[in-house]
Amino acid sequence: MLVEFVVRIPVTIVAIAYFQVAGALAARIIAVLVAYAASMVITRQLIGAPFSDQLNAFLGP
C-alpha cells in the first residue's frame, strides 16, 4: 500500500534518529495503525461497511 509506505519511511527515519530502538517500535505501531485505517477506508468505499461495523467485527466474538 502506497499510504503505508509514504507514512512508514519518514516516520521510521525520524523516530530512529531521535529515539533509537524505542522510536523504531513506535514508528512500526504508527505505520500499522495508518495501514489499518487505510484498509478501513477502502473497505467502506468498496462495500459500504461503516467504520463502527468494521471495528465491531474486529473486536467482537
N, C-alpha and C positions, 0 to 999 in steps of 0.2 A: 504494500500500500504506500502510495506516494506521501500521504499525510503523515504516516508514522515515520517514514524516512526523513521528511523535512523537519519534523519536530525532534526526532531522536538524535541526529548528528550534532546540531548546535547545543542542545541541552546537555548531551553527554560530554562534549568538549569543555563547556563552561563548568559543569559540575565537577569533572575530574580535576580541572585546573584549580578550582577553589577548595574542594573538599576531599580529594583523593578517592579512596575506596567507598566511603560513605556517599560521596557525590555520585559515583558510578551506580550505586544501588538505587539512589533516589532518582537518577535520570532514567533508569530502567523502569521504575514504577510509573513515572510520569509518561513515558512512551507507551507503556501498556494501557494506561488509562485513556490516553488520546486515541490509541488504536481501537479500544473498546467503544469509545464514544463515536468514532467514525463508523464503526460497524453498526451501531445502533441507528445512526442517521441513514445509512444505506438501506438497512432493513425496513426502516419506516418508509423510505421512498419506494422501495420495491413492492412491499406487500401491505403497507399502511398500518403496521402494528405500532401503536403508541408506545412511548418510552416506558410508561408505567407497566404495561403488559409485558414488555421485554424484561424489565427488572423483576417482575413477579415470577416469570418463568425461570429466571436465573436463580432467584433466592428461594422460591417455594419448592415443596416436595414434588 
